[in-house]
Amino acid sequence: MKEILNSTRVRFLALGENEGFARIVTAGFLMNLGVTPSLLADIKTMVSEAVTNSIVHGYRGMDGRKNYLFLELRFYSDRMLVITVADRGRGIENVEKAMEPFYTTDREGERSGMGLPIMQAFSDSMKLVSKPGFTKVTMRKKLP
Amino acid sequence: MNILTAEKNGELIVRVTGDIDHHSALGLREEIDEKMEEIRPSRLLLDLGGTDFMDSSGLGLILGRLRKAGEMKIPMTLLNPSEAILKLLHLAGLEKTLDIRYL
């Protein structure tokens, strides 16, 4: 049976500057796991997209200094990495629509609408649960 | 994130170093657009050779500048994107529509 070899959970304010912080936490977590630079770039991108979605969409119009999001990283004995990002924001109105490439509710902000499709393409599997007041995305990636 | 701009033979070269994410993209967008309006270059060259990280916000930035340059009838070239950036461009189907060069 697979067991957890390492795990971390961080809670931080929904501020743009924390996008970089989340990537650094992820890179630190993966430091001794023999991840290639190319795979590390993919995983950092997955985390960056998820965290940005929470900040930009989840907490849109809300004060980032009063709202938190959560990043959890778990590494299992079968070398599965499980990344979870959750927020207590607005929720995604139409998850199916949000998954479509180039679909964005924020044209003005020059969002490309590629965040969720990239997260999906870079993970082995992705699960998105959303309702008003809560959104959680879980991405799995088997490390070599 | 740092941005360096230079003019050479009427062309505008913008070199971005550091990370391009949602947080940094807005400042970059404003700075590049301002410079384009100011000098009206014959070409916009966006040099990503010093960019350590880029996510889909960078795709938005590139698409936005491509649109803006198109409106101003200025051709745009992407210089020195890394393998990771090329992968994102490929996923977005932009790899073949953009003029990409390595110097």
gemmi code that builds the backbone of each chain (N, CA, C; Angstrom):
import gemmi

chains = {
    "A": [
        ("MET", (0.847, -1.203, 0.000), (0.000, 0.000, 0.000), (0.879, 1.249, 0.000)),
        ("LYS", (0.508, 2.219, -0.801), (1.341, 3.415, -0.866), (1.193, 4.258, 0.404)),
        ("GLU", (2.286, 4.868, 0.764), (2.237, 5.707, 1.964), (2.808, 7.088, 1.649)),
        ("ILE", (2.449, 8.043, 2.468), (2.959, 9.401, 2.267), (4.413, 9.469, 2.730)),
        ("LEU", (5.295, 9.932, 1.844), (6.705, 10.082, 2.207), (7.015, 11.501, 2.660)),
        ("ASN", (6.253, 12.451, 2.100), (6.469, 13.844, 2.506), (5.210, 14.656, 2.174)),
        ("SER", (5.001, 15.684, 2.940), (3.805, 16.501, 2.727), (4.008, 17.886, 3.317)),
        ("THR", (3.433, 18.872, 2.665), (3.466, 20.221, 3.230), (2.180, 20.938, 2.871)),
        ("ARG", (1.798, 21.873, 3.716), (0.579, 22.636, 3.446), (0.840, 24.076, 3.844)),
        ("VAL", (0.629, 24.990, 2.911), (0.831, 26.400, 3.242), (-0.455, 27.177, 2.984)),
        ("ARG", (-0.635, 28.179, 3.795), (-1.819, 29.040, 3.699), (-1.280, 30.441, 3.519)),
        ("PHE", (-1.721, 31.127, 2.474), (-1.195, 32.469, 2.250), (-2.274, 33.382, 1.682)),
        ("LEU", (-2.025, 34.686, 1.801), (-3.003, 35.670, 1.349), (-3.124, 35.661, -0.176)),
        ("ALA", (-4.311, 35.979, -0.660), (-4.597, 35.959, -2.100), (-4.040, 37.212, -2.773)),
        ("LEU", (-2.719, 37.327, -2.750), (-2.051, 38.485, -3.344), (-1.171, 38.030, -4.503)),
        ("GLY", (-1.101, 38.868, -5.534), (-0.327, 38.529, -6.725), (1.111, 38.128, -6.430)),
        ("GLU", (1.713, 38.810, -5.456), (3.126, 38.493, -5.176), (3.297, 37.073, -4.638)),
        ("ASN", (2.213, 36.473, -4.166), (2.317, 35.111, -3.646), (2.295, 34.042, -4.741)),
        ("GLU", (2.071, 34.451, -5.994), (2.172, 33.482, -7.104), (3.603, 32.948, -7.157)),
        ("GLY", (4.570, 33.858, -7.060), (5.980, 33.460, -7.054), (6.330, 32.667, -5.813)),
        ("PHE", (5.751, 33.052, -4.681), (5.997, 32.340, -3.420), (5.556, 30.879, -3.538)),
        ("ALA", (4.375, 30.669, -4.130), (3.854, 29.300, -4.291), (4.787, 28.461, -5.169)),
        ("ARG", (5.365, 29.089, -6.191), (6.290, 28.355, -7.072), (7.572, 27.985, -6.325)),
        ("ILE", (8.026, 28.901, -5.464), (9.257, 28.636, -4.700), (9.029, 27.502, -3.691)),
        ("VAL", (7.859, 27.519, -3.038), (7.518, 26.439, -2.101), (7.546, 25.098, -2.845)),
        ("THR", (6.955, 25.097, -4.041), (6.885, 23.866, -4.836), (8.283, 23.391, -5.232)),
        ("ALA", (9.111, 24.327, -5.701), (10.477, 23.966, -6.105), (11.248, 23.419, -4.907)),
        ("GLY", (11.050, 24.013, -3.736), (11.721, 23.552, -2.519), (11.277, 22.151, -2.140)),
        ("PHE", (9.987, 21.896, -2.252), (9.438, 20.581, -1.910), (10.026, 19.489, -2.815)),
        ("LEU", (10.249, 19.850, -4.086), (10.710, 18.866, -5.077), (12.235, 18.728, -5.130)),
        ("MET", (12.921, 19.548, -4.329), (14.367, 19.698, -4.426), (15.145, 18.373, -4.422)),
        ("ASN", (14.755, 17.464, -3.553), (15.534, 16.220, -3.425), (14.849, 15.019, -4.078)),
        ("LEU", (13.938, 15.287, -4.994), (13.175, 14.172, -5.569), (13.635, 13.804, -6.982)),
        ("GLY", (14.774, 14.329, -7.396), (15.349, 13.950, -8.684), (14.525, 14.387, -9.882)),
        ("VAL", (13.911, 15.546, -9.775), (13.069, 16.054, -10.865), (13.934, 16.823, -11.875)),
        ("THR", (13.742, 16.564, -13.164), (14.525, 17.269, -14.197), (14.068, 18.731, -14.284)),
        ("PRO", (14.923, 19.628, -14.786), (14.510, 21.041, -14.915), (13.246, 21.200, -15.750)),
        ("SER", (13.103, 20.378, -16.771), (11.928, 20.495, -17.637), (10.639, 20.093, -16.905)),
        ("LEU", (10.714, 19.008, -16.118), (9.540, 18.583, -15.345), (9.240, 19.589, -14.230)),
        ("LEU", (10.306, 20.120, -13.634), (10.120, 21.131, -12.584), (9.380, 22.345, -13.155)),
        ("ALA", (9.750, 22.745, -14.383), (9.081, 23.890, -15.026), (7.595, 23.584, -15.221)),
        ("ASP", (7.279, 22.354, -15.639), (5.872, 21.968, -15.837), (5.094, 22.035, -14.516)),
        ("ILE", (5.694, 21.491, -13.464), (4.993, 21.432, -12.171), (4.813, 22.841, -11.598)),
        ("LYS", (5.847, 23.674, -11.739), (5.723, 25.067, -11.277), (4.609, 25.777, -12.060)),
        ("THR", (4.499, 25.453, -13.346), (3.442, 26.067, -14.165), (2.063, 25.630, -13.672)),
        ("MET", (1.912, 24.333, -13.374), (0.624, 23.834, -12.866), (0.203, 24.584, -11.598)),
        ("VAL", (1.169, 24.732, -10.676), (0.889, 25.413, -9.402), (0.578, 26.890, -9.647)),
        ("SER", (1.379, 27.520, -10.503), (1.206, 28.947, -10.783), (-0.173, 29.227, -11.381)),
        ("GLU", (-0.599, 28.356, -12.299), (-1.913, 28.538, -12.929), (-3.034, 28.412, -11.890)),
        ("ALA", (-2.918, 27.385, -11.044), (-3.976, 27.136, -10.060), (-4.068, 28.281, -9.054)),
        ("VAL", (-2.900, 28.720, -8.568), (-2.872, 29.803, -7.579), (-3.378, 31.111, -8.208)),
        ("THR", (-2.961, 31.379, -9.444), (-3.409, 32.595, -10.129), (-4.928, 32.572, -10.318)),
        ("ASN", (-5.462, 31.418, -10.688), (-6.922, 31.312, -10.844), (-7.644, 31.691, -9.556)),
        ("SER", (-7.124, 31.192, -8.428), (-7.765, 31.503, -7.140), (-7.703, 32.999, -6.847)),
        ("ILE", (-6.538, 33.588, -7.105), (-6.358, 35.012, -6.796), (-7.182, 35.890, -7.745)),
        ("VAL", (-7.078, 35.579, -9.049), (-7.697, 36.458, -10.051), (-9.203, 36.214, -10.179)),
        ("HIS", (-9.590, 34.954, -10.204), (-11.012, 34.646, -10.423), (-11.749, 34.349, -9.113)),
        ("GLY", (-11.161, 33.465, -8.291), (-11.834, 33.078, -7.040), (-12.149, 34.277, -6.169)),
        ("TYR", (-11.152, 35.134, -6.007), (-11.326, 36.289, -5.111), (-11.493, 37.595, -5.889)),
        ("ARG", (-12.002, 37.507, -7.098), (-12.188, 38.733, -7.904), (-13.075, 39.743, -7.160)),
        ("GLY", (-12.607, 40.954, -7.108), (-13.388, 42.012, -6.459), (-13.370, 41.933, -4.941)),
        ("MET", (-12.622, 40.979, -4.402), (-12.553, 40.841, -2.945), (-11.153, 41.262, -2.483)),
        ("ASP", (-11.040, 41.629, -1.220), (-9.770, 42.110, -0.696), (-8.815, 40.942, -0.435)),
        ("GLY", (-7.736, 40.902, -1.236), (-6.765, 39.815, -1.112), (-6.077, 39.775, 0.237)),
        ("ARG", (-6.066, 40.906, 0.929), (-5.391, 40.941, 2.232), (-6.240, 40.326, 3.336)),
        ("LYS", (-7.490, 39.994, 2.962), (-8.377, 39.398, 3.971), (-8.763, 37.969, 3.601)),
        ("ASN", (-8.241, 37.491, 2.461), (-8.636, 36.166, 1.998), (-7.430, 35.276, 1.749)),
        ("TYR", (-7.569, 34.034, 2.135), (-6.459, 33.095, 2.041), (-6.711, 32.019, 0.990)),
        ("LEU", (-5.607, 31.482, 0.482), (-5.740, 30.248, -0.262), (-4.751, 29.236, 0.282)),
        ("PHE", (-4.940, 28.002, -0.134), (-4.173, 26.900, 0.434), (-3.482, 26.132, -0.673)),
        ("LEU", (-2.235, 25.777, -0.407), (-1.498, 24.919, -1.337), (-1.002, 23.725, -0.537)),
        ("GLU", (-1.344, 22.540, -1.008), (-0.874, 21.331, -0.338), (-0.136, 20.457, -1.337)),
        ("LEU", (1.026, 19.970, -0.921), (1.823, 19.071, -1.764), (2.022, 17.776, -0.993)),
        ("ARG", (1.759, 16.666, -1.658), (1.969, 15.359, -1.027), (2.764, 14.472, -1.978)),
        ("PHE", (3.712, 13.744, -1.424), (4.511, 12.843, -2.248), (4.399, 11.438, -1.668)),
        ("TYR", (4.001, 10.492, -2.504), (3.730, 9.127, -2.053), (4.844, 8.157, -2.433)),
        ("SER", (4.827, 7.013, -1.798), (5.866, 5.995, -2.020), (5.881, 5.454, -3.447)),
        ("ASP", (4.780, 5.595, -4.190), (4.790, 5.168, -5.603), (5.230, 6.320, -6.513)),
        ("ARG", (5.819, 7.342, -5.918), (6.341, 8.553, -6.586), (5.229, 9.411, -7.199)),
        ("MET", (4.044, 9.282, -6.686), (2.951, 10.148, -7.142), (3.008, 11.466, -6.353)),
        ("LEU", (2.983, 12.557, -7.101), (2.914, 13.884, -6.482), (1.477, 14.358, -6.607)),
        ("VAL", (0.890, 14.771, -5.482), (-0.487, 15.270, -5.504), (-0.477, 16.728, -5.049)),
        ("ILE", (-0.950, 17.595, -5.937), (-0.962, 19.040, -5.663), (-2.414, 19.473, -5.480)),
        ("THR", (-2.686, 20.136, -4.380), (-4.042, 20.639, -4.159), (-3.989, 22.141, -3.901)),
        ("VAL", (-4.830, 22.880, -4.607), (-4.959, 24.320, -4.362), (-6.435, 24.594, -4.092)),
        ("ALA", (-6.709, 25.280, -2.995), (-8.106, 25.530, -2.632), (-8.291, 26.976, -2.189)),
        ("ASP", (-9.479, 27.513, -2.456), (-9.800, 28.854, -1.977), (-11.249, 28.896, -1.514)),
        ("ARG", (-11.580, 29.965, -0.788), (-12.956, 30.149, -0.318), (-13.592, 31.340, -1.033)),
        ("GLY", (-13.332, 31.408, -2.326), (-13.817, 32.533, -3.126), (-15.181, 32.294, -3.758)),
        ("ARG", (-15.364, 32.899, -4.904), (-16.683, 32.921, -5.543), (-17.133, 31.591, -6.124)),
        ("GLY", (-16.172, 30.759, -6.461), (-16.511, 29.514, -7.149), (-16.592, 29.748, -8.648)),
        ("ILE", (-16.540, 28.651, -9.398), (-16.585, 28.752, -10.860), (-18.009, 28.443, -11.300)),
        ("GLU", (-18.594, 29.379, -12.013), (-20.003, 29.247, -12.395), (-20.230, 28.044, -13.320)),
        ("ASN", (-19.368, 27.947, -14.333), (-19.541, 26.881, -15.312), (-18.183, 26.190, -15.543)),
        ("VAL", (-17.974, 25.098, -14.811), (-16.679, 24.410, -14.840), (-16.366, 23.905, -16.252)),
        ("GLU", (-17.372, 23.350, -16.922), (-17.164, 22.813, -18.269), (-16.659, 23.894, -19.228)),
        ("LYS", (-17.308, 25.042, -19.160), (-16.947, 26.183, -20.011), (-15.521, 26.650, -19.673)),
        ("ALA", (-15.233, 26.711, -18.371), (-13.917, 27.190, -17.923), (-12.788, 26.304, -18.450)),
        ("MET", (-13.093, 25.041, -18.711), (-12.076, 24.098, -19.187), (-11.757, 24.284, -20.670)),
        ("GLU", (-12.624, 25.005, -21.381), (-12.409, 25.177, -22.823), (-11.205, 26.072, -23.090)),
        ("PRO", (-10.316, 25.649, -24.021), (-9.164, 26.504, -24.346), (-9.611, 27.890, -24.816)),
        ("PHE", (-8.929, 28.897, -24.384), (-9.134, 30.309, -24.745), (-10.408, 30.924, -24.158)),
        ("TYR", (-11.152, 30.143, -23.334), (-12.320, 30.745, -22.695), (-11.845, 31.532, -21.468)),
        ("THR", (-12.234, 32.791, -21.395), (-11.897, 33.587, -20.206), (-13.005, 34.578, -19.907)),
        ("THR", (-13.157, 34.866, -18.627), (-14.133, 35.876, -18.219), (-13.413, 37.216, -18.017)),
        ("ASP", (-12.113, 37.227, -18.344), (-11.307, 38.418, -18.071), (-10.482, 38.837, -19.295)),
        ("ARG", (-11.170, 39.156, -20.403), (-10.491, 39.612, -21.630), (-9.698, 40.887, -21.368)),
        ("GLU", (-10.320, 41.770, -20.612), (-9.735, 43.078, -20.304), (-8.352, 42.906, -19.668)),
        ("GLY", (-8.251, 41.918, -18.780), (-6.987, 41.656, -18.077), (-6.022, 40.837, -18.910)),
        ("GLU", (-6.351, 40.598, -20.176), (-5.519, 39.824, -21.095), (-5.215, 38.427, -20.570)),
        ("ARG", (-6.190, 37.807, -19.910), (-6.028, 36.408, -19.542), (-6.154, 35.606, -20.836)),
        ("SER", (-5.306, 34.604, -21.001), (-5.305, 33.877, -22.271), (-6.399, 32.827, -22.347)),
        ("GLY", (-6.954, 32.450, -21.200), (-7.953, 31.384, -21.201), (-7.310, 30.011, -21.349)),
        ("MET", (-5.996, 29.937, -21.099), (-5.280, 28.667, -21.256), (-4.865, 28.051, -19.917)),
        ("GLY", (-5.214, 28.697, -18.809), (-4.788, 28.218, -17.488), (-5.224, 26.787, -17.204)),
        ("LEU", (-6.530, 26.551, -17.214), (-7.035, 25.204, -16.901), (-6.604, 24.169, -17.947)),
        ("PRO", (-6.669, 24.498, -19.259), (-6.185, 23.510, -20.233), (-4.708, 23.143, -20.029)),
        ("ILE", (-3.878, 24.109, -19.618), (-2.461, 23.813, -19.369), (-2.323, 22.906, -18.139)),
        ("MET", (-3.084, 23.241, -17.083), (-3.029, 22.406, -15.873), (-3.416, 20.963, -16.211)),
        ("GLN", (-4.419, 20.830, -17.042), (-4.895, 19.503, -17.424), (-3.850, 18.773, -18.292)),
        ("ALA", (-3.259, 19.525, -19.228), (-2.282, 18.911, -20.134), (-1.015, 18.480, -19.389)),
        ("PHE", (-0.627, 19.237, -18.366), (0.620, 18.937, -17.659), (0.451, 17.887, -16.561)),
        ("SER", (-0.797, 17.650, -16.107), (-0.968, 16.649, -15.053), (-1.365, 15.309, -15.653)),
        ("ASP", (-1.180, 14.253, -14.856), (-1.656, 12.932, -15.293), (-3.170, 12.885, -15.133)),
        ("SER", (-3.666, 13.529, -14.075), (-5.123, 13.661, -13.901), (-5.404, 14.902, -13.080)),
        ("MET", (-6.566, 15.467, -13.307), (-6.931, 16.700, -12.603), (-8.397, 16.635, -12.191)),
        ("LYS", (-8.678, 17.073, -10.982), (-10.063, 17.073, -10.513), (-10.380, 18.466, -9.987)),
        ("LEU", (-11.473, 19.009, -10.450), (-11.856, 20.363, -10.042), (-13.241, 20.320, -9.410)),
        ("VAL", (-13.325, 20.799, -8.180), (-14.605, 20.839, -7.469), (-14.869, 22.291, -7.137)),
        ("SER", (-16.037, 22.791, -7.485), (-16.310, 24.202, -7.216), (-17.775, 24.439, -6.896)),
        ("LYS", (-17.994, 25.288, -5.931), (-19.331, 25.777, -5.602), (-19.134, 27.170, -5.005)),
        ("PRO", (-20.171, 27.980, -4.912), (-19.963, 29.311, -4.337), (-19.344, 29.193, -2.941)),
        ("GLY", (-18.227, 29.863, -2.732), (-17.575, 29.842, -1.423), (-16.477, 28.798, -1.294)),
        ("PHE", (-16.299, 27.975, -2.324), (-15.260, 26.950, -2.214), (-14.865, 26.391, -3.578)),
        ("THR", (-13.561, 26.408, -3.859), (-13.048, 25.766, -5.075), (-11.792, 25.004, -4.702)),
        ("LYS", (-11.723, 23.777, -5.196), (-10.528, 22.960, -4.918), (-10.113, 22.240, -6.186)),
        ("VAL", (-8.841, 22.368, -6.531), (-8.328, 21.643, -7.689), (-7.229, 20.699, -7.209)),
        ("THR", (-7.311, 19.460, -7.657), (-6.314, 18.453, -7.297), (-5.672, 17.923, -8.570)),
        ("MET", (-4.343, 18.008, -8.620), (-3.617, 17.536, -9.803), (-2.635, 16.450, -9.374)),
        ("ARG", (-2.584, 15.400, -10.167), (-1.663, 14.299, -9.869), (-0.612, 14.197, -10.960)),
        ("LYS", (0.605, 13.940, -10.522), (1.694, 13.795, -11.498), (2.664, 12.736, -10.975)),
        ("LYS", (2.837, 11.690, -11.742), (3.775, 10.627, -11.339), (5.186, 11.078, -11.691)),
        ("LEU", (6.054, 11.084, -10.697), (7.439, 11.504, -10.945), (8.267, 10.297, -11.408)),
        ("PRO", (9.214, 10.508, -12.318), (10.013, 9.381, -12.810), (10.969, 8.855, -11.736)),
    ],
    "B": [
        ("MET", (11.294, 40.352, -11.815), (11.159, 40.599, -13.246), (11.775, 41.957, -13.600)),
        ("ASN", (12.527, 41.980, -14.679), (13.137, 43.209, -15.152), (12.896, 43.360, -16.637)),
        ("ILE", (12.818, 44.598, -17.076), (12.593, 44.820, -18.503), (13.628, 45.831, -19.011)),
        ("LEU", (14.220, 45.486, -20.144), (15.212, 46.378, -20.763), (14.734, 46.668, -22.169)),
        ("THR", (14.665, 47.925, -22.537), (14.251, 48.214, -23.906), (15.381, 48.928, -24.635)),
        ("ALA", (15.490, 48.637, -25.922), (16.520, 49.277, -26.745), (15.973, 49.483, -28.146)),
        ("GLU", (16.458, 50.513, -28.797), (16.063, 50.764, -30.189), (17.275, 50.543, -31.077)),
        ("LYS", (17.045, 49.826, -32.184), (18.152, 49.582, -33.103), (17.578, 49.613, -34.514)),
        ("ASN", (18.086, 50.499, -35.335), (17.618, 50.656, -36.719), (16.096, 50.781, -36.805)),
        ("GLY", (15.529, 51.518, -35.896), (14.081, 51.736, -35.907), (13.271, 50.604, -35.303)),
        ("GLU", (13.946, 49.528, -34.868), (13.234, 48.402, -34.249), (13.282, 48.524, -32.727)),
        ("LEU", (12.213, 48.047, -32.090), (12.169, 48.092, -30.618), (12.454, 46.695, -30.079)),
        ("ILE", (13.508, 46.596, -29.283), (13.851, 45.310, -28.667), (13.496, 45.385, -27.181)),
        ("VAL", (12.662, 44.449, -26.726), (12.266, 44.405, -25.319), (12.779, 43.096, -24.738)),
        ("ARG", (13.672, 43.202, -23.770), (14.233, 41.988, -23.156), (13.663, 41.832, -21.737)),
        ("VAL", (13.003, 40.710, -21.517), (12.378, 40.465, -20.217), (13.191, 39.417, -19.463)),
        ("THR", (13.640, 39.772, -18.260), (14.347, 38.794, -17.432), (13.522, 38.516, -16.173)),
        ("GLY", (13.671, 37.307, -15.638), (12.929, 36.926, -14.440), (11.688, 36.138, -14.814)),
        ("ASP", (10.639, 36.284, -14.003), (9.420, 35.498, -14.180), (8.304, 36.322, -14.825)),
        ("ILE", (7.577, 35.712, -15.750), (6.358, 36.356, -16.263), (5.174, 35.569, -15.727)),
        ("ASP", (4.451, 36.182, -14.798), (3.210, 35.595, -14.293), (2.152, 36.684, -14.281)),
        ("HIS", (1.002, 36.394, -13.724), (-0.068, 37.384, -13.745), (0.341, 38.660, -13.028)),
        ("HIS", (1.099, 38.460, -11.947), (1.508, 39.596, -11.126), (2.427, 40.555, -11.901)),
        ("SER", (3.336, 40.001, -12.701), (4.296, 40.858, -13.409), (3.796, 41.295, -14.793)),
        ("ALA", (2.835, 40.546, -15.343), (2.419, 40.790, -16.731), (1.818, 42.189, -16.939)),
        ("LEU", (1.084, 42.667, -15.953), (0.415, 43.960, -16.124), (1.424, 45.100, -16.322)),
        ("GLY", (2.465, 45.116, -15.475), (3.510, 46.137, -15.593), (4.230, 46.047, -16.929)),
        ("LEU", (4.497, 44.813, -17.359), (5.186, 44.588, -18.629), (4.359, 45.122, -19.782)),
        ("ARG", (3.078, 44.783, -19.747), (2.151, 45.195, -20.801), (2.138, 46.712, -20.940)),
        ("GLU", (2.033, 47.395, -19.800), (1.973, 48.859, -19.823), (3.254, 49.462, -20.373)),
        ("GLU", (4.373, 48.892, -19.914), (5.665, 49.437, -20.318), (5.917, 49.240, -21.819)),
        ("ILE", (5.610, 48.046, -22.322), (5.843, 47.756, -23.744), (4.923, 48.631, -24.612)),
        ("ASP", (3.646, 48.701, -24.230), (2.686, 49.481, -25.021), (3.075, 50.961, -25.075)),
        ("GLU", (3.501, 51.455, -23.932), (3.908, 52.858, -23.842), (5.078, 53.138, -24.784)),
        ("LYS", (6.044, 52.235, -24.763), (7.232, 52.383, -25.607), (6.860, 52.281, -27.092)),
        ("MET", (5.945, 51.378, -27.403), (5.524, 51.215, -28.804), (4.838, 52.469, -29.324)),
        ("GLU", (3.971, 53.045, -28.482), (3.257, 54.271, -28.850), (4.252, 55.411, -29.039)),
        ("GLU", (5.236, 55.439, -28.154), (6.192, 56.540, -28.133), (7.087, 56.535, -29.375)),
        ("ILE", (7.637, 55.372, -29.723), (8.620, 55.390, -30.809), (8.098, 54.843, -32.137)),
        ("ARG", (6.931, 54.222, -32.119), (6.346, 53.658, -33.354), (7.401, 52.895, -34.157)),
        ("PRO", (7.913, 51.808, -33.637), (9.027, 51.108, -34.286), (8.612, 50.422, -35.584)),
        ("SER", (9.614, 50.030, -36.376), (9.313, 49.302, -37.611), (9.072, 47.823, -37.301)),
        ("ARG", (9.537, 47.369, -36.129), (9.312, 45.986, -35.689), (9.422, 45.918, -34.174)),
        ("LEU", (8.611, 45.023, -33.572), (8.733, 44.776, -32.134), (9.407, 43.420, -31.953)),
        ("LEU", (10.515, 43.419, -31.227), (11.206, 42.156, -30.932), (11.115, 41.897, -29.432)),
        ("LEU", (10.401, 40.844, -29.063), (10.238, 40.507, -27.651), (11.216, 39.387, -27.324)),
        ("ASP", (12.251, 39.737, -26.559), (13.325, 38.780, -26.272), (13.074, 38.089, -24.924)),
        ("LEU", (12.790, 36.785, -24.990), (12.497, 36.029, -23.768), (13.684, 35.157, -23.338)),
        ("GLY", (14.842, 35.444, -23.911), (16.040, 34.651, -23.603), (16.420, 34.679, -22.125)),
        ("GLY", (16.055, 35.741, -21.418), (16.400, 35.840, -20.003), (15.215, 35.554, -19.095)),
        ("THR", (14.145, 35.036, -19.677), (12.939, 34.762, -18.875), (13.061, 33.375, -18.236)),
        ("ASP", (13.050, 33.344, -16.899), (13.246, 32.078, -16.176), (11.974, 31.248, -16.123)),
        ("PHE", (10.843, 31.934, -16.061), (9.570, 31.219, -15.909), (8.469, 32.002, -16.592)),
        ("MET", (7.562, 31.272, -17.236), (6.380, 31.930, -17.816), (5.194, 30.978, -17.725)),
        ("ASP", (4.037, 31.508, -17.350), (2.828, 30.681, -17.365), (1.845, 31.271, -18.376)),
        ("SER", (0.571, 30.914, -18.284), (-0.377, 31.342, -19.318), (-0.577, 32.865, -19.337)),
        ("SER", (-0.194, 33.543, -18.246), (-0.258, 35.003, -18.256), (0.694, 35.561, -19.307)),
        ("GLY", (1.801, 34.851, -19.520), (2.758, 35.240, -20.558), (2.166, 35.042, -21.943)),
        ("LEU", (1.369, 33.982, -22.091), (0.688, 33.775, -23.377), (-0.248, 34.952, -23.655)),
        ("GLY", (-0.956, 35.374, -22.602), (-1.861, 36.519, -22.730), (-1.097, 37.777, -23.110)),
        ("LEU", (0.076, 37.929, -22.500), (0.920, 39.097, -22.785), (1.386, 39.071, -24.250)),
        ("ILE", (1.829, 37.912, -24.707), (2.310, 37.792, -26.090), (1.162, 38.038, -27.074)),
        ("LEU", (0.021, 37.380, -26.813), (-1.141, 37.556, -27.700), (-1.599, 39.013, -27.740)),
        ("GLY", (-1.598, 39.638, -26.566), (-2.010, 41.039, -26.463), (-1.098, 41.970, -27.240)),
        ("ARG", (0.248, 41.685, -27.165), (1.202, 42.543, -27.877), (1.105, 42.290, -29.389)),
        ("LEU", (0.812, 41.027, -29.741), (0.657, 40.684, -31.158), (-0.537, 41.450, -31.733)),
        ("ARG", (-1.587, 41.520, -30.942), (-2.806, 42.244, -31.351), (-2.510, 43.739, -31.477)),
        ("LYS", (-1.863, 44.256, -30.459), (-1.543, 45.689, -30.429), (-0.616, 46.059, -31.604)),
        ("ALA", (0.427, 45.226, -31.818), (1.368, 45.485, -32.917), (0.623, 45.398, -34.252)),
        ("GLY", (-0.299, 44.446, -34.349), (-1.094, 44.285, -35.569), (-1.920, 45.533, -35.858)),
        ("GLU", (-2.527, 46.073, -34.799), (-3.335, 47.300, -34.941), (-2.469, 48.464, -35.425)),
        ("MET", (-1.208, 48.461, -34.975), (-0.298, 49.543, -35.351), (0.461, 49.213, -36.640)),
        ("LYS", (0.121, 48.066, -37.219), (0.763, 47.575, -38.456), (2.273, 47.400, -38.282)),
        ("ILE", (2.631, 46.883, -37.098), (4.044, 46.641, -36.789), (4.239, 45.123, -36.690)),
        ("PRO", (5.175, 44.554, -37.446), (5.413, 43.120, -37.287), (6.081, 42.813, -35.941)),
        ("MET", (5.824, 41.615, -35.430), (6.393, 41.255, -34.125), (7.168, 39.947, -34.220)),
        ("THR", (8.295, 39.901, -33.537), (9.133, 38.700, -33.513), (9.397, 38.309, -32.069)),
        ("LEU", (9.337, 37.015, -31.808), (9.653, 36.501, -30.474), (11.075, 35.943, -30.526)),
        ("LEU", (11.930, 36.458, -29.649), (13.323, 36.024, -29.668), (13.639, 35.075, -28.517)),
        ("ASN", (14.395, 34.037, -28.829), (15.024, 33.155, -27.848), (14.128, 32.542, -26.767)),
        ("PRO", (12.907, 32.096, -27.104), (12.104, 31.464, -26.047), (12.706, 30.101, -25.636)),
        ("SER", (12.597, 29.773, -24.351), (13.132, 28.498, -23.848), (12.247, 27.339, -24.305)),
        ("GLU", (12.705, 26.127, -24.055), (11.922, 24.923, -24.368), (10.570, 24.963, -23.647)),
        ("ALA", (10.609, 25.393, -22.364), (9.380, 25.424, -21.555), (8.378, 26.414, -22.157)),
        ("ILE", (8.870, 27.558, -22.627), (7.980, 28.559, -23.230), (7.435, 28.032, -24.563)),
        ("LEU", (8.307, 27.376, -25.336), (7.860, 26.800, -26.612), (6.741, 25.780, -26.396)),
        ("LYS", (6.860, 25.041, -25.308), (5.841, 24.029, -24.986), (4.468, 24.690, -24.766)),
        ("LEU", (4.477, 25.818, -24.051), (3.226, 26.550, -23.808), (2.675, 27.112, -25.117)),
        ("LEU", (3.568, 27.662, -25.941), (3.145, 28.228, -27.237), (2.538, 27.137, -28.114)),
        ("HIS", (3.138, 25.954, -28.051), (2.654, 24.817, -28.825), (1.253, 24.405, -28.352)),
        ("LEU", (1.085, 24.339, -27.015), (-0.219, 23.956, -26.447), (-1.310, 24.934, -26.862)),
        ("ALA", (-0.929, 26.204, -26.971), (-1.909, 27.239, -27.336), (-2.040, 27.354, -28.861)),
        ("GLY", (-1.266, 26.533, -29.589), (-1.332, 26.556, -31.059), (-0.719, 27.811, -31.662)),
        ("LEU", (0.200, 28.436, -30.920), (0.772, 29.707, -31.391), (2.156, 29.540, -32.020)),
        ("GLU", (2.736, 28.375, -31.811), (4.109, 28.135, -32.237), (4.293, 28.425, -33.735)),
        ("LYS", (3.283, 28.066, -34.524), (3.436, 28.213, -35.978), (2.979, 29.575, -36.503)),
        ("THR", (2.172, 30.266, -35.717), (1.676, 31.559, -36.206), (2.626, 32.699, -35.849)),
        ("LEU", (3.495, 32.463, -34.840), (4.418, 33.523, -34.421), (5.735, 33.439, -35.182)),
        ("ASP", (6.350, 34.596, -35.376), (7.683, 34.640, -35.961), (8.672, 34.456, -34.805)),
        ("ILE", (9.284, 33.273, -34.730), (10.200, 32.964, -33.625), (11.620, 32.834, -34.161)),
        ("ARG", (12.538, 33.542, -33.530), (13.943, 33.466, -33.985), (14.875, 33.310, -32.787)),
        ("TYR", (16.042, 32.722, -33.072), (17.071, 32.578, -32.032), (18.330, 33.323, -32.451)),
        ("LEU", (18.808, 34.174, -31.576), (20.022, 34.940, -31.873), (21.157, 34.515, -30.936)),
    ],
}
model = gemmi.Model(1)
for chain_id, residues in chains.items():
    chain = gemmi.Chain(chain_id)
    for i, (resn, *xyz) in enumerate(residues, 1):
        res = gemmi.Residue()
        res.name, res.seqid = resn, gemmi.SeqId(i, " ")
        for name, pos in zip(("N", "CA", "C"), xyz):
            atom = gemmi.Atom()
            atom.name, atom.element = name, gemmi.Element(name[0])
            atom.pos, atom.b_iso = gemmi.Position(*pos), 0.0
            res.add_atom(atom)
        chain.add_residue(res)
    model.add_chain(chain)
structure = gemmi.Structure()
structure.add_model(model)
structure.setup_entities()
